[in-house]
Amino acid sequence: MMVIQIKDYYKQTASQSLNMALFSLLLSIGLFFVNYYFFQKQYIWTTVIPFLLLSILFFFLFRLNMDRFRHVPDTIRTSQNGPLAERNVLLLFMPAPAIRVLLFNSEGLMVGELSEEKNVWYKWLIPGSMSALMPATYVLSNQEQKILGRFRNHKWLSDEWTIESGDGVHLYTYKEERAKSLLRYKGVIMTPDHTAVMDVDIGGFLQQFSIPYSGSKKDVATFQKGWMPVEWAKRFKELNTPILSFSDQATEGERMAVYGLCIRLLRNYNH
């Protein structure tokens, strides 16, 4: 079993950013010559400059993540836990056509992944706000790439998601109240027989929120950005890294439902 550490994540992200920087640079050079020889020259810079800026941005991300890679201490510890067993999970976004989130424990070891089941290249060309309206299936997998759960949005502009086990068993449904979700996310997570399990009432900025049991003040999980313990910060150099924390009482099924809700909330967060 290969366990990915946070140090590997920074190195992989730096490599992908460098590839994107070079691709954008070559594309801008190609567009320059095509416009210069075949089209009106006055439109050259309006076509080329956006890709040059994109190349600069990706090169900056390359340098940033290489610096993080060099400063994160090495570790030989491994994790046997999957994403349904960890109490605290940190979410790190990878460049991808659709959402791809690597899940790490507080020790800096990868425990799983959230991603679209079928990542297709053309979604690079679709704005995140638009792709979030499209039907799709997302998966939760462990560090060995075994699928633990699926989260399905069956149709365009759907306000209903199904949450399934890796074997396809329908565990929960997330039903969103579209009329009340213009500035906030309001809805309920319920069992197949429509018994409410968790209430959803979350601000649109997604900086910090909790997910309580229905009719209770006890939380199943909390989500926060912008703060982490000093010990964790030695491994995670981006202090704005989202942290998902589960209560000790949360069952594996309830944790699965929370991951499904996170996909719903975050799928156009980083595209």
KOLKOL-775618 format. One record per residue: x, y, z of N, C-alpha, C in turn. Coordinates in nm, 3 decimals. Atoms other than C-alpha are relative to their C-alpha. Last residue first. Layout:
<rs>
[r [X,Y,Z],[X,Y,Z],[X,Y,Z]]
...
</rs>
This chain:
<rs>
[r [0.019,0.071,0.127],[-1.191,2.421,-1.046],[0.121,0.024,-0.088]]
[r [-0.132,-0.010,0.062],[-1.175,2.513,-0.679],[0.000,-0.085,-0.124]]
[r [-0.088,-0.081,-0.087],[-1.499,2.587,-0.494],[0.136,0.021,-0.064]]
[r [-0.053,-0.107,0.086],[-1.728,2.462,-0.775],[0.091,0.094,0.079]]
[r [-0.039,0.053,0.132],[-1.784,2.122,-0.611],[0.037,0.108,-0.101]]
[r [-0.134,-0.040,0.043],[-1.761,2.262,-0.260],[0.031,-0.031,-0.145]]
[r [-0.036,-0.137,-0.033],[-2.115,2.266,-0.121],[0.125,0.047,-0.073]]
[r [0.102,-0.094,0.048],[-2.251,1.954,-0.289],[0.042,0.145,0.021]]
[r [-0.010,-0.003,0.146],[-1.926,1.766,-0.236],[-0.102,0.098,-0.058]]
[r [-0.118,-0.081,0.034],[-1.935,1.868,0.130],[0.022,0.007,-0.150]]
[r [0.038,-0.140,-0.011],[-2.290,1.733,0.160],[0.117,0.091,-0.038]]
[r [0.088,-0.031,0.112],[-2.175,1.396,0.032],[-0.045,0.144,0.000]]
[r [-0.086,-0.012,0.117],[-1.887,1.396,0.280],[-0.083,0.032,-0.125]]
[r [-0.068,-0.129,-0.012],[-2.139,1.466,0.557],[0.094,0.021,-0.119]]
[r [0.095,-0.103,0.037],[-2.358,1.176,0.442],[0.065,0.138,0.005]]
[r [0.017,0.007,0.144],[-2.061,0.939,0.454],[-0.093,0.110,-0.048]]
[r [-0.119,-0.065,0.056],[-1.988,1.058,0.807],[-0.006,-0.001,-0.153]]
[r [0.018,-0.144,-0.019],[-2.346,0.970,0.900],[0.119,0.078,-0.055]]
[r [0.102,-0.047,0.093],[-2.304,0.624,0.751],[-0.023,0.150,0.009]]
[r [-0.060,-0.005,0.134],[-1.976,0.569,0.934],[-0.100,0.050,-0.103]]
[r [-0.018,0.132,0.060],[-2.145,0.663,1.261],[0.066,0.014,-0.137]]
[r [0.044,0.012,0.139],[-2.094,0.997,1.436],[0.031,-0.139,-0.055]]
[r [0.120,0.081,0.010],[-2.063,0.962,1.815],[-0.045,-0.024,-0.144]]
[r [-0.034,0.139,-0.030],[-1.700,1.080,1.832],[-0.121,-0.092,-0.018]]
[r [0.019,0.034,-0.141],[-1.802,1.401,1.659],[0.033,-0.146,0.021]]
[r [0.118,0.080,-0.033],[-1.650,1.465,1.319],[-0.011,-0.018,0.151]]
[r [-0.014,0.073,-0.127],[-1.409,1.745,1.225],[-0.131,-0.070,0.033]]
[r [0.127,0.063,-0.029],[-1.365,1.876,0.869],[0.018,-0.088,0.123]]
[r [-0.008,0.111,-0.095],[-1.075,2.117,0.833],[-0.140,-0.050,0.029]]
[r [0.123,0.040,-0.070],[-1.046,2.346,0.531],[0.024,-0.122,0.089]]
[r [0.042,0.136,0.035],[-0.690,2.469,0.455],[-0.127,-0.038,0.075]]
[r [0.141,-0.005,0.038],[-0.675,2.846,0.511],[-0.052,-0.137,-0.045]]
[r [0.082,-0.007,-0.121],[-0.351,2.808,0.704],[-0.149,0.004,-0.031]]
[r [0.110,-0.090,0.033],[-0.173,2.689,0.389],[-0.098,0.002,0.118]]
[r [-0.049,-0.137,0.007],[0.157,2.545,0.514],[-0.107,0.101,-0.039]]
[r [0.091,-0.064,0.096],[0.013,2.215,0.632],[0.030,0.149,-0.003]]
[r [0.015,0.087,0.117],[0.291,2.011,0.797],[-0.086,0.063,-0.109]]
[r [-0.134,0.041,0.042],[0.425,2.247,1.063],[-0.005,-0.085,-0.126]]
[r [-0.053,-0.101,0.093],[0.078,2.405,1.074],[0.144,-0.031,-0.042]]
[r [0.043,0.034,0.134],[-0.056,2.084,1.231],[0.064,0.094,-0.103]]
[r [-0.067,0.124,0.038],[0.150,2.140,1.546],[-0.037,-0.041,-0.143]]
[r [-0.137,-0.029,0.039],[0.035,2.502,1.569],[0.072,-0.125,-0.049]]
[r [-0.099,0.011,-0.108],[-0.331,2.399,1.574],[0.142,0.020,-0.051]]
[r [-0.032,0.139,-0.032],[-0.540,2.522,1.278],[0.102,-0.002,0.113]]
[r [-0.066,0.025,-0.129],[-0.719,2.842,1.176],[0.033,-0.148,0.008]]
[r [-0.066,-0.118,-0.054],[-0.849,3.008,0.859],[0.069,-0.019,0.133]]
[r [-0.122,-0.042,0.071],[-1.105,2.749,0.753],[0.060,0.118,0.076]]
[r [-0.057,-0.133,-0.023],[-1.376,2.559,0.938],[0.124,0.021,-0.085]]
[r [-0.089,-0.035,0.110],[-1.616,2.266,0.907],[0.052,0.140,0.027]]
[r [-0.023,-0.144,0.018],[-1.801,2.095,1.191],[0.102,0.019,-0.112]]
[r [-0.131,-0.042,0.048],[-1.952,1.747,1.218],[0.007,0.151,-0.006]]
[r [-0.060,0.117,0.063],[-2.244,1.548,1.360],[0.143,0.034,-0.040]]
[r [-0.050,-0.004,0.138],[-2.328,1.834,1.592],[0.052,-0.136,-0.045]]
[r [-0.125,0.074,0.016],[-2.545,1.812,1.903],[0.039,-0.003,-0.147]]
[r [-0.109,-0.097,0.001],[-2.805,2.086,1.941],[0.135,-0.068,-0.016]]
[r [-0.096,0.010,-0.109],[-3.084,1.850,1.843],[0.104,0.110,-0.012]]
[r [0.066,-0.018,-0.128],[-3.402,1.850,1.635],[0.091,-0.007,0.119]]
[r [0.132,-0.062,0.008],[-3.223,1.706,1.333],[-0.064,0.006,0.138]]
[r [0.106,0.098,0.013],[-2.861,1.623,1.416],[-0.134,0.073,-0.002]]
[r [0.059,0.063,-0.119],[-2.639,1.924,1.368],[-0.096,-0.114,-0.036]]
[r [0.111,0.081,0.052],[-2.406,2.014,1.078],[-0.061,-0.074,0.119]]
[r [0.019,0.128,-0.069],[-2.169,2.295,1.175],[-0.122,-0.068,-0.060]]
[r [0.139,0.042,-0.022],[-2.033,2.589,0.977],[-0.001,-0.132,0.076]]
[r [0.013,0.081,-0.121],[-1.721,2.796,0.913],[-0.147,-0.037,0.017]]
[r [-0.120,-0.021,-0.080],[-1.590,2.980,0.609],[-0.001,-0.089,0.124]]
[r [-0.064,0.127,-0.032],[-1.845,2.847,0.362],[0.132,0.017,0.075]]
[r [-0.143,-0.022,0.009],[-1.929,3.196,0.227],[0.082,-0.124,0.036]]
[r [-0.056,0.020,0.132],[-2.287,3.094,0.146],[0.150,0.017,-0.010]]
[r [-0.025,-0.124,0.072],[-2.396,3.052,0.507],[0.076,-0.025,-0.129]]
[r [-0.141,-0.039,0.011],[-2.514,2.706,0.612],[0.014,0.127,-0.083]]
[r [0.027,-0.145,0.006],[-2.850,2.576,0.734],[0.137,0.069,0.005]]
[r [-0.102,-0.077,0.071],[-2.856,2.197,0.689],[-0.046,0.145,-0.008]]
[r [0.049,-0.126,0.054],[-3.048,1.981,0.937],[0.115,0.078,-0.062]]
[r [-0.083,-0.119,-0.023],[-2.941,1.622,0.987],[-0.064,0.121,-0.065]]
[r [-0.116,0.040,-0.080],[-3.131,1.293,1.023],[0.085,0.121,0.037]]
[r [-0.105,-0.101,-0.004],[-3.484,1.362,0.892],[0.111,-0.043,0.096]]
[r [-0.024,-0.042,-0.138],[-3.684,1.044,0.832],[0.118,0.097,0.003]]
[r [0.026,-0.142,-0.022],[-3.787,1.033,0.466],[0.005,0.043,0.147]]
[r [0.142,-0.008,-0.040],[-3.808,0.650,0.435],[-0.039,0.141,0.044]]
[r [0.091,0.032,0.112],[-3.484,0.657,0.230],[-0.148,0.004,0.037]]
[r [-0.011,0.140,0.038],[-3.310,0.835,0.523],[-0.095,-0.028,-0.118]]
[r [0.100,0.093,-0.053],[-3.290,1.212,0.541],[0.025,-0.141,-0.050]]
[r [-0.049,0.133,0.038],[-3.042,1.497,0.503],[-0.092,-0.101,0.067]]
[r [0.002,0.107,-0.100],[-3.225,1.830,0.521],[0.060,-0.126,-0.061]]
[r [0.055,0.128,0.042],[-3.211,2.162,0.345],[0.003,-0.100,0.112]]
[r [0.097,0.050,-0.096],[-3.090,2.519,0.355],[-0.060,-0.129,-0.055]]
[r [0.038,0.136,0.036],[-2.775,2.648,0.187],[-0.092,-0.053,0.109]]
[r [-0.042,0.104,-0.094],[-2.760,3.024,0.227],[-0.037,-0.136,-0.058]]
[r [-0.119,-0.049,-0.068],[-2.781,3.330,0.003],[0.056,-0.099,0.101]]
[r [-0.063,-0.100,0.087],[-3.029,3.198,-0.255],[0.131,0.051,0.060]]
[r [-0.144,0.021,0.010],[-3.110,2.878,-0.068],[0.068,0.097,-0.096]]
[r [-0.062,-0.063,-0.117],[-3.462,2.944,0.064],[0.153,-0.003,-0.008]]
[r [0.055,-0.135,-0.018],[-3.644,2.883,-0.266],[0.066,0.074,0.116]]
[r [-0.053,-0.093,0.098],[-3.417,2.587,-0.344],[-0.047,0.143,0.023]]
[r [0.112,-0.089,0.021],[-3.494,2.397,-0.026],[0.045,0.113,-0.091]]
[r [-0.025,-0.143,-0.022],[-3.230,2.128,-0.063],[-0.126,0.080,-0.028]]
[r [0.103,-0.079,0.068],[-3.301,1.757,-0.019],[0.020,0.147,0.035]]
[r [-0.007,-0.141,-0.040],[-3.002,1.539,0.070],[-0.098,0.078,-0.085]]
[r [0.029,-0.098,0.105],[-3.096,1.172,0.045],[0.019,0.139,0.059]]
[r [0.065,-0.126,-0.035],[-2.948,0.897,0.260],[-0.034,0.078,-0.128]]
[r [-0.009,-0.028,-0.143],[-2.821,0.539,0.257],[-0.082,0.122,0.041]]
[r [0.046,-0.136,-0.025],[-2.912,0.397,-0.085],[-0.005,0.025,0.151]]
[r [0.116,-0.005,-0.089],[-2.705,0.080,-0.123],[-0.034,0.145,0.031]]
[r [0.119,-0.051,0.067],[-2.477,0.095,-0.429],[-0.125,0.003,0.087]]
[r [0.072,0.111,0.063],[-2.200,-0.130,-0.298],[-0.128,0.043,-0.068]]
[r [-0.079,0.045,0.113],[-1.973,0.170,-0.226],[-0.066,-0.115,-0.076]]
[r [-0.121,0.072,-0.041],[-2.251,0.305,-0.007],[0.078,-0.040,-0.125]]
[r [-0.001,0.146,0.005],[-2.495,0.557,-0.148],[0.129,-0.056,0.057]]
[r [-0.126,0.039,-0.064],[-2.589,0.922,-0.096],[-0.002,-0.152,0.016]]
[r [0.005,0.129,-0.068],[-2.861,1.053,-0.326],[0.141,-0.036,0.048]]
[r [-0.118,0.084,0.015],[-2.879,1.423,-0.406],[-0.023,-0.133,0.071]]
[r [0.000,0.125,-0.076],[-3.187,1.640,-0.458],[0.122,-0.084,-0.036]]
[r [-0.014,-0.038,-0.140],[-3.216,2.004,-0.563],[0.004,-0.124,0.089]]
[r [0.069,0.084,-0.099],[-3.152,1.920,-0.928],[0.025,0.052,0.141]]
[r [0.066,-0.088,-0.098],[-3.055,2.205,-1.160],[-0.074,-0.079,0.108]]
[r [-0.035,-0.142,-0.001],[-2.972,1.951,-1.434],[-0.084,0.074,0.105]]
[r [0.045,-0.081,0.113],[-3.037,1.590,-1.342],[0.041,0.145,0.017]]
[r [0.048,0.073,0.116],[-2.924,1.296,-1.129],[-0.038,0.086,-0.119]]
[r [0.090,-0.110,0.036],[-2.694,1.448,-0.868],[-0.055,-0.039,-0.136]]
[r [0.055,-0.020,0.134],[-2.534,1.136,-0.725],[-0.093,0.121,-0.005]]
[r [0.093,-0.111,-0.021],[-2.300,1.088,-0.431],[-0.050,0.043,-0.137]]
[r [0.030,-0.079,0.120],[-2.115,0.757,-0.421],[-0.105,0.105,0.033]]
[r [0.133,-0.058,0.015],[-1.946,0.581,-0.129],[-0.013,0.077,-0.129]]
[r [0.077,0.020,-0.123],[-1.651,0.373,-0.016],[-0.142,0.052,-0.012]]
[r [0.115,-0.090,-0.010],[-1.473,0.332,-0.350],[-0.083,-0.037,0.123]]
[r [0.123,0.076,-0.009],[-1.137,0.159,-0.304],[-0.115,0.096,0.023]]
[r [0.090,-0.027,0.112],[-0.858,0.387,-0.424],[-0.122,-0.093,-0.002]]
[r [-0.029,0.107,0.096],[-0.607,0.238,-0.175],[-0.089,0.009,-0.123]]
[r [-0.136,-0.020,0.049],[-0.603,0.561,0.028],[0.044,-0.108,-0.098]]
[r [-0.103,0.001,-0.104],[-0.983,0.544,0.061],[0.139,0.013,-0.064]]
[r [-0.085,0.119,0.002],[-1.244,0.653,-0.192],[0.104,0.007,0.111]]
[r [-0.092,-0.005,-0.113],[-1.541,0.889,-0.180],[0.080,-0.129,-0.004]]
[r [-0.032,0.117,-0.082],[-1.709,0.917,-0.517],[0.090,0.040,0.115]]
[r [-0.127,-0.019,-0.070],[-1.892,1.177,-0.723],[0.024,-0.120,0.090]]
[r [-0.018,0.096,-0.110],[-2.164,1.125,-0.983],[0.139,0.019,0.058]]
[r [-0.131,0.064,-0.014],[-2.274,1.409,-1.209],[-0.005,-0.099,0.115]]
[r [0.007,0.128,-0.072],[-2.573,1.606,-1.336],[0.136,-0.067,0.004]]
[r [0.013,0.118,0.084],[-2.480,1.961,-1.440],[-0.015,-0.127,0.084]]
[r [0.141,0.019,0.032],[-2.549,2.275,-1.239],[-0.026,-0.130,-0.075]]
[r [0.072,0.034,-0.123],[-2.208,2.275,-1.067],[-0.148,-0.023,-0.024]]
[r [-0.011,0.145,-0.019],[-2.050,2.262,-1.415],[-0.072,-0.045,0.126]]
[r [0.088,0.069,0.094],[-2.187,2.612,-1.474],[0.005,-0.151,0.020]]
[r [0.138,-0.034,-0.035],[-2.043,2.777,-1.162],[-0.099,-0.069,-0.093]]
[r [0.046,0.079,-0.113],[-1.715,2.591,-1.219],[-0.145,0.026,0.036]]
[r [-0.012,-0.070,-0.129],[-1.673,2.744,-1.563],[-0.059,-0.084,0.113]]
[r [0.130,-0.041,-0.053],[-1.652,2.481,-1.841],[0.019,0.071,0.133]]
[r [0.049,-0.115,0.076],[-1.332,2.454,-2.045],[-0.131,0.055,0.053]]
[r [-0.094,-0.111,-0.020],[-1.145,2.226,-1.802],[-0.057,0.128,-0.061]]
[r [0.047,-0.082,-0.113],[-1.467,2.021,-1.812],[0.102,0.105,0.041]]
[r [0.065,-0.122,0.045],[-1.361,1.911,-2.160],[-0.055,0.086,0.114]]
[r [-0.089,-0.112,0.027],[-1.103,1.670,-2.013],[-0.075,0.129,-0.032]]
[r [-0.018,-0.014,0.144],[-1.349,1.427,-1.854],[0.071,0.131,-0.031]]
[r [-0.059,-0.130,0.030],[-1.327,1.316,-1.491],[0.028,0.008,-0.150]]
[r [-0.053,-0.004,0.136],[-1.562,1.021,-1.448],[0.047,0.141,-0.030]]
[r [-0.032,0.138,0.040],[-1.625,0.940,-1.082],[0.060,-0.007,-0.140]]
[r [0.103,0.044,0.092],[-1.596,1.304,-0.977],[0.038,-0.138,-0.052]]
[r [-0.018,-0.041,0.140],[-1.365,1.334,-0.682],[-0.121,-0.041,-0.081]]
[r [0.131,-0.032,0.055],[-1.330,1.301,-0.305],[0.020,0.048,-0.142]]
[r [0.017,-0.099,0.107],[-1.012,1.130,-0.186],[-0.148,0.016,-0.032]]
[r [0.104,0.022,0.098],[-0.875,0.921,0.097],[-0.011,0.114,-0.099]]
[r [0.089,0.108,-0.042],[-0.649,0.886,0.400],[-0.110,-0.027,-0.102]]
[r [0.124,0.008,0.078],[-0.347,1.091,0.292],[-0.082,-0.121,0.044]]
[r [0.007,0.120,0.082],[-0.093,1.140,0.569],[-0.134,-0.006,-0.072]]
[r [-0.051,-0.028,0.133],[-0.007,1.482,0.715],[0.000,-0.118,-0.093]]
[r [-0.141,0.037,0.004],[-0.039,1.384,1.081],[0.062,0.025,-0.136]]
[r [-0.078,-0.108,-0.060],[-0.366,1.578,1.105],[0.149,-0.030,0.005]]
[r [0.019,-0.011,-0.145],[-0.531,1.336,0.862],[0.094,0.106,0.055]]
[r [-0.116,0.030,-0.083],[-0.539,1.408,0.492],[-0.040,0.000,0.146]]
[r [0.034,-0.005,-0.143],[-0.816,1.402,0.231],[0.119,-0.047,0.082]]
[r [-0.074,0.101,-0.075],[-0.736,1.486,-0.131],[-0.026,0.021,0.148]]
[r [-0.045,-0.040,-0.133],[-1.008,1.684,-0.307],[0.072,-0.118,0.064]]
[r [-0.079,0.111,-0.053],[-1.074,1.660,-0.680],[0.062,0.046,0.130]]
[r [-0.054,-0.003,-0.135],[-1.347,1.879,-0.827],[0.077,-0.128,0.033]]
[r [0.108,-0.019,-0.097],[-1.382,1.874,-1.203],[0.061,-0.013,0.139]]
[r [0.113,-0.051,0.079],[-1.125,1.918,-1.480],[-0.124,0.025,0.084]]
[r [0.068,0.110,0.070],[-0.850,1.881,-1.216],[-0.114,0.058,-0.081]]
[r [0.045,-0.042,0.133],[-0.603,2.093,-1.017],[-0.059,-0.119,-0.074]]
[r [-0.095,0.023,0.108],[-0.594,1.942,-0.666],[-0.053,0.059,-0.130]]
[r [0.054,0.004,0.135],[-0.781,2.076,-0.363],[0.111,-0.016,-0.102]]
[r [-0.092,-0.071,0.089],[-0.667,1.991,-0.011],[-0.043,-0.021,-0.144]]
[r [0.038,0.010,0.140],[-0.922,1.897,0.256],[0.094,0.086,-0.085]]
[r [-0.032,-0.124,0.068],[-0.805,1.827,0.612],[-0.019,-0.019,-0.150]]
[r [-0.043,0.019,0.138],[-0.976,1.549,0.807],[0.023,0.136,-0.063]]
[r [-0.029,-0.127,0.067],[-1.017,1.536,1.184],[0.058,-0.028,-0.137]]
[r [0.082,-0.102,-0.065],[-1.187,1.237,1.354],[0.017,0.136,-0.067]]
[r [-0.073,-0.113,-0.057],[-1.050,0.979,1.114],[-0.096,0.101,0.063]]
[r [-0.049,0.032,-0.134],[-1.238,0.651,1.067],[0.070,0.117,0.067]]
[r [0.116,0.019,-0.088],[-1.459,0.728,0.766],[0.042,-0.031,0.143]]
[r [0.067,-0.127,-0.029],[-1.168,0.880,0.569],[-0.120,-0.013,0.093]]
[r [0.060,-0.063,0.116],[-0.964,0.558,0.595],[-0.073,0.127,0.040]]
[r [0.138,-0.046,-0.006],[-0.731,0.458,0.876],[-0.046,0.056,-0.135]]
[r [0.085,0.110,0.044],[-0.417,0.251,0.825],[-0.146,0.041,-0.004]]
[r [0.135,0.005,-0.055],[-0.195,0.557,0.843],[-0.076,-0.117,-0.059]]
[r [0.104,0.035,0.096],[0.182,0.563,0.796],[-0.134,-0.007,0.071]]
[r [0.122,0.057,-0.056],[0.463,0.733,0.984],[-0.102,-0.028,-0.110]]
[r [0.010,0.139,0.046],[0.795,0.777,0.806],[-0.125,-0.066,0.056]]
[r [0.057,0.088,-0.101],[0.799,1.157,0.822],[-0.007,-0.141,-0.056]]
[r [0.025,0.138,0.043],[0.994,1.426,0.642],[-0.061,-0.079,0.115]]
[r [-0.093,0.105,-0.047],[0.958,1.787,0.756],[-0.039,-0.137,-0.052]]
[r [0.075,0.099,-0.078],[0.767,2.036,0.535],[0.095,-0.111,0.044]]
[r [0.004,-0.035,-0.142],[0.995,2.324,0.435],[-0.082,-0.098,0.085]]
[r [-0.133,-0.002,-0.061],[1.110,2.202,0.093],[-0.006,0.020,0.151]]
[r [-0.058,0.135,0.004],[0.759,2.103,-0.019],[0.134,-0.004,0.073]]
[r [0.066,0.078,-0.105],[0.618,2.439,0.092],[0.058,-0.140,0.008]]
[r [-0.050,-0.053,-0.127],[0.876,2.620,-0.121],[-0.063,-0.074,0.118]]
[r [-0.134,0.054,-0.017],[0.793,2.392,-0.412],[0.063,0.050,0.130]]
[r [0.010,0.138,-0.049],[0.427,2.476,-0.356],[0.135,-0.068,0.010]]
[r [0.059,0.004,-0.134],[0.483,2.851,-0.379],[-0.001,-0.142,0.056]]
[r [-0.103,-0.043,-0.095],[0.719,2.828,-0.679],[-0.050,-0.009,0.144]]
[r [-0.111,0.096,0.002],[0.468,2.621,-0.877],[0.106,0.037,0.104]]
[r [0.046,0.114,-0.081],[0.179,2.845,-0.770],[0.107,-0.109,0.005]]
[r [-0.002,-0.044,-0.140],[0.373,3.147,-0.903],[-0.044,-0.114,0.092]]
[r [-0.141,0.003,-0.038],[0.432,2.958,-1.229],[0.017,0.046,0.146]]
[r [-0.038,0.139,-0.027],[0.060,2.887,-1.248],[0.147,-0.011,0.039]]
[r [0.069,0.047,-0.120],[-0.021,3.258,-1.212],[0.041,-0.142,0.035]]
[r [-0.067,-0.062,-0.116],[0.242,3.365,-1.465],[-0.061,-0.050,0.130]]
[r [-0.131,0.064,-0.013],[0.105,3.117,-1.722],[0.076,0.055,0.121]]
[r [0.026,0.133,-0.055],[-0.249,3.242,-1.662],[0.131,-0.074,0.021]]
[r [0.030,-0.020,-0.142],[-0.130,3.599,-1.715],[-0.026,-0.134,0.069]]
[r [-0.126,-0.036,-0.065],[0.029,3.494,-2.044],[-0.021,0.019,0.150]]
[r [-0.075,0.123,-0.017],[-0.292,3.314,-2.140],[0.138,0.026,0.060]]
[r [0.061,0.086,-0.103],[-0.501,3.626,-2.077],[0.079,-0.129,0.025]]
[r [-0.026,-0.042,-0.139],[-0.243,3.843,-2.266],[-0.069,-0.090,0.104]]
[r [-0.118,0.063,-0.060],[-0.252,3.649,-2.595],[0.013,0.029,0.149]]
[r [0.008,0.146,0.004],[-0.600,3.717,-2.734],[0.110,-0.066,0.082]]
[r [0.122,0.038,-0.072],[-0.634,4.082,-2.634],[-0.018,-0.151,0.001]]
[r [-0.024,-0.004,-0.145],[-0.268,4.122,-2.735],[-0.125,-0.036,0.081]]
[r [-0.099,0.097,-0.051],[-0.311,4.001,-3.092],[0.003,0.000,0.152]]
[r [0.064,0.085,-0.100],[-0.635,4.182,-3.175],[0.098,-0.097,0.065]]
[r [0.041,-0.080,-0.116],[-0.469,4.475,-3.352],[-0.066,-0.084,0.110]]
[r [-0.103,-0.011,-0.103],[-0.280,4.233,-3.576],[-0.046,0.077,0.123]]
[r [-0.033,-0.141,-0.018],[-0.582,4.131,-3.782],[0.091,0.017,0.122]]
[r [0.114,-0.084,-0.040],[-0.566,3.759,-3.860],[0.046,0.144,0.018]]
[r [0.125,0.037,0.065],[-0.344,3.507,-4.039],[-0.119,0.090,0.034]]
[r [-0.012,0.036,0.141],[0.021,3.597,-3.981],[-0.135,-0.022,-0.070]]
[r [-0.091,-0.089,0.072],[0.014,3.787,-3.651],[-0.002,-0.028,-0.150]]
[r [0.064,-0.131,0.021],[-0.293,3.613,-3.512],[0.086,0.092,-0.086]]
[r [0.120,0.022,0.083],[-0.145,3.266,-3.567],[-0.068,0.133,-0.029]]
[r [-0.041,0.019,0.140],[0.195,3.382,-3.440],[-0.119,-0.022,-0.092]]
[r [-0.065,-0.122,0.049],[0.057,3.525,-3.115],[0.034,-0.014,-0.149]]
[r [0.105,-0.096,0.037],[-0.183,3.234,-3.064],[0.059,0.128,-0.056]]
[r [0.068,0.048,0.120],[0.108,2.990,-3.073],[-0.107,0.096,-0.047]]
[r [-0.094,-0.020,0.112],[0.307,3.197,-2.825],[-0.064,-0.045,-0.131]]
[r [-0.004,-0.144,0.029],[0.004,3.217,-2.591],[0.095,0.031,-0.116]]
[r [0.126,-0.037,0.066],[-0.047,2.841,-2.616],[-0.002,0.148,-0.036]]
[r [-0.007,0.047,0.138],[0.319,2.776,-2.539],[-0.126,0.036,-0.078]]
[r [-0.100,-0.081,0.070],[0.295,2.993,-2.228],[0.010,-0.040,-0.146]]
[r [0.059,-0.132,0.025],[-0.031,2.833,-2.116],[0.097,0.090,-0.076]]
[r [0.106,0.016,0.100],[0.118,2.484,-2.155],[-0.061,0.135,-0.037]]
[r [-0.066,0.020,0.130],[0.436,2.584,-1.971],[-0.104,-0.014,-0.111]]
[r [-0.067,-0.126,0.034],[0.237,2.727,-1.678],[0.066,-0.011,-0.137]]
[r [0.102,-0.093,0.047],[0.004,2.424,-1.676],[0.061,0.133,-0.040]]
[r [0.049,0.048,0.130],[0.302,2.187,-1.657],[-0.104,0.095,-0.058]]
[r [-0.105,-0.030,0.098],[0.456,2.397,-1.378],[-0.044,-0.045,-0.139]]
[r [0.003,-0.144,0.024],[0.128,2.388,-1.183],[0.105,0.040,-0.104]]
[r [0.116,-0.028,0.085],[0.108,2.009,-1.221],[-0.009,0.148,-0.034]]
[r [-0.025,0.055,0.132],[0.461,1.968,-1.087],[-0.114,0.029,-0.096]]
[r [-0.100,-0.084,0.065],[0.397,2.202,-0.794],[0.027,-0.048,-0.141]]
[r [0.068,-0.122,0.039],[0.078,2.012,-0.708],[0.095,0.096,-0.070]]
[r [0.086,0.029,0.114],[0.266,1.683,-0.713],[-0.071,0.125,-0.050]]
[r [-0.086,0.025,0.115],[0.541,1.818,-0.487],[-0.083,-0.027,-0.125]]
[r [-0.058,-0.127,0.044],[0.293,1.974,-0.244],[0.087,-0.020,-0.124]]
[r [0.107,-0.083,0.057],[0.095,1.649,-0.226],[0.057,0.131,-0.053]]
[r [0.023,0.046,0.137],[0.408,1.441,-0.175],[-0.105,0.087,-0.069]]
[r [-0.118,-0.044,0.076],[0.496,1.649,0.134],[-0.014,-0.041,-0.147]]
[r [0.024,-0.138,0.040],[0.142,1.598,0.261],[0.116,0.055,-0.080]]
[r [-0.017,-0.095,-0.108],[0.205,1.225,0.262],[-0.020,0.140,-0.053]]
[r [-0.048,-0.131,0.043],[0.072,0.966,0.020],[0.005,0.094,0.120]]
[r [0.065,-0.106,-0.076],[0.045,0.614,0.156],[0.061,0.134,-0.040]]
[r [-0.074,-0.125,0.007],[0.129,0.343,-0.097],[-0.078,0.108,0.073]]
[r [0.083,-0.120,0.000],[0.000,0.000,0.000],[0.087,0.125,0.000]]
</rs>
